[in-house]
Amino acid sequence: MSMRLGSANAFDNSLAQLTSHQAGLADLQEKLTAGKRVLRPSDDPTAAAQAERAMTRISRIETEQRALNVQKNSMSMAESTLGNATETLQAIRDLVVGAGNAGYTSVNRTSIAQQISALRDQLFGYANKVDSNGVPLFGGLGSASAPFTDSAAGVAFNGIAGQTAGSAVSIPSAMDGQAVWMNVPSGNGVFDVSLGGTNTGTVWTDVGQVTNPSAVTGDNYTVTFNVVAGVTTYDVVDTTTATTVSTGQPYTSGQTIQFGGMSIKAEGVPANGDTLQIAPSSTTNIFKVIDQAMAGINGANNSNKLNQAFTRALAEIDTGMNRIQSARGLAGDMLNRADNIESTQTTKSVQLETDRSRAEDIDMIKGISDFQNQQTGYDAALKTYAQVQRLSLFNYLG
């Protein structure tokens, strides 16, 4: 009776060992095939939680990277568009310079004005350009499909001025169209010189310059020319405060007139009562600058008005071009920032992938060694089971 109980116990133990080795061998085989030490949370709850956190953060980085790629593509298109706009403005400037040729007739200048008009329309198209998703590149904080509209009253910006702020993982996807195209100061950027509307002489000026910034008042001034017995003098009056600044100053063509920290160079022969109006610079836009240049050039003969329009147009086109070039530089800075963000995110992803691998991936060398040991144990258990299975008292009775 005790022999029967001993045989049964040995049989059960051998079967249990065999089953255990089979389960261990299957588990190791599954992990080696998957290349993971942790296939389910029950294998190692702490490691599984660490791997899950790493995967969640990697997924978030991948989402942020997809959004950054869209933003980067849009900003790249904006930078390229601003480059094209600069080339177009340079072509317009060259035409304006050409229009100042004293040998040109009114017909020649009409032709130049038509060429400028075509380039102006091209420039307007750049301002309304959209990215591959149909979003305006210069819509600012938001706009309709076309942030700029062109009417008889001139070009208007219908978007929301401003630019979205970037973050540690993003850059703006659109630029401030108001700042890029619309905020162009008139004149030389500080003050604006124009001819009196009733002038009959040939006087005209350059755009002027600031000689003493601390003395600039921002007031309006009028320079009035007086011609008596062939002698020309001028008076300067601050029309904002109704104060006479100077009076009876002698004038000759090509001389510099200075007052209030400002200087203007006057050319030509004024008639008695002709005036120059000096006002603080106001805000215009690049399209209005071009429109005014075309108006001054179209059909014009050589005259002081053409010269005045010519010098003002060149100064304002240069200012507008500088603003567009600055905007292009800003776009380039944001593209560099996007590259830095992408590099940082890639480094984070690599670190997180290392954390995930450390938590759940299997050491293949150790795993293969464990598998071989488990297989050896399984073979031994199988042989033991076979031996125990033949143990019976009846094998020895005969």
Secondary structure as the mmCIF struct_conf table of DSSP 4:
data_model
#
loop_
_struct_conf.conf_type_id
_struct_conf.id
_struct_conf.beg_label_comp_id
_struct_conf.beg_label_asym_id
_struct_conf.beg_label_seq_id
_struct_conf.end_label_comp_id
_struct_conf.end_label_asym_id
_struct_conf.end_label_seq_id
HELX_RH_AL_P HELX_RH_AL_P1 SER A 2 ALA A 34
TURN_TY1_P TURN_TY1_P1 GLY A 35 GLY A 35
STRN STRN1 LYS A 36 LYS A 36
BEND BEND1 ARG A 37 ARG A 37
BEND BEND2 LEU A 39 ARG A 40
HELX_RH_3T_P HELX_RH_3T_P1 PRO A 41 ASP A 43
HELX_RH_AL_P HELX_RH_AL_P2 PRO A 45 ALA A 99
TURN_TY1_P TURN_TY1_P2 GLY A 100 GLY A 100
TURN_TY1_P TURN_TY1_P3 ALA A 102 GLY A 103
HELX_RH_AL_P HELX_RH_AL_P3 SER A 106 ALA A 127
TURN_TY1_P TURN_TY1_P4 ASN A 128 ASN A 128
STRN STRN2 VAL A 130 VAL A 130
TURN_TY1_P TURN_TY1_P5 SER A 132 ASN A 133
BEND BEND3 GLY A 134 GLY A 134
STRN STRN3 PRO A 136 PRO A 136
TURN_TY1_P TURN_TY1_P6 LEU A 137 PHE A 138
STRN STRN4 GLY A 140 GLY A 140
TURN_TY1_P TURN_TY1_P7 LEU A 141 LEU A 141
BEND BEND4 SER A 145 SER A 145
BEND BEND5 PRO A 147 PRO A 147
STRN STRN5 PHE A 148 SER A 151
TURN_TY1_P TURN_TY1_P8 ALA A 152 ALA A 153
STRN STRN6 GLY A 154 PHE A 157
BEND BEND6 GLY A 159 GLY A 159
STRN STRN7 ILE A 160 ILE A 160
BEND BEND7 GLY A 162 GLY A 162
STRN STRN8 SER A 167 SER A 167
TURN_TY1_P TURN_TY1_P9 ALA A 168 VAL A 169
STRN STRN9 SER A 170 SER A 170
BEND BEND8 SER A 173 ALA A 174
HELX_RH_AL_P HELX_RH_AL_P4 GLY A 177 GLY A 177
HELX_RH_PI_P HELX_RH_PI_P1 GLN A 178 MET A 182
STRN STRN10 VAL A 184 PRO A 185
BEND BEND9 SER A 186 SER A 186
TURN_TY1_P TURN_TY1_P10 GLY A 187 ASN A 188
BEND BEND10 GLY A 189 VAL A 190
STRN STRN11 PHE A 191 LEU A 195
TURN_TY1_P TURN_TY1_P11 GLY A 197 THR A 198
BEND BEND11 GLY A 201 GLY A 201
STRN STRN12 TRP A 204 THR A 205
STRN STRN13 GLN A 209 VAL A 210
BEND BEND12 THR A 211 THR A 211
HELX_RH_3T_P HELX_RH_3T_P2 PRO A 213 ALA A 215
STRN STRN14 TYR A 221 VAL A 228
TURN_TY1_P TURN_TY1_P12 ALA A 229 GLY A 230
STRN STRN15 VAL A 231 ASP A 238
TURN_TY1_P TURN_TY1_P13 THR A 239 ALA A 242
STRN STRN16 THR A 243 PRO A 250
TURN_TY1_P TURN_TY1_P14 SER A 253 GLY A 254
STRN STRN17 THR A 256 PHE A 259
TURN_TY1_P TURN_TY1_P15 GLY A 260 GLY A 261
STRN STRN18 MET A 262 GLU A 267
BEND BEND13 GLY A 268 GLY A 268
HELX_LH_PP_P HELX_LH_PP_P1 PRO A 270 ALA A 271
TURN_TY1_P TURN_TY1_P16 ASN A 272 GLY A 273
STRN STRN19 THR A 275 PRO A 280
STRN STRN20 THR A 283 THR A 284
HELX_RH_AL_P HELX_RH_AL_P5 ILE A 286 ILE A 297
TURN_TY1_P TURN_TY1_P17 ASN A 298 GLY A 299
HELX_LH_PP_P HELX_LH_PP_P2 ALA A 300 ASN A 301
BEND BEND14 ASN A 302 SER A 303
HELX_RH_AL_P HELX_RH_AL_P6 ASN A 304 GLU A 360
STRN STRN21 ASP A 361 ASP A 361
HELX_RH_AL_P HELX_RH_AL_P7 MET A 364 GLN A 389
TURN_TY1_P TURN_TY1_P18 ARG A 390 ARG A 390
HELX_RH_3T_P HELX_RH_3T_P3 LEU A 393 TYR A 396
#
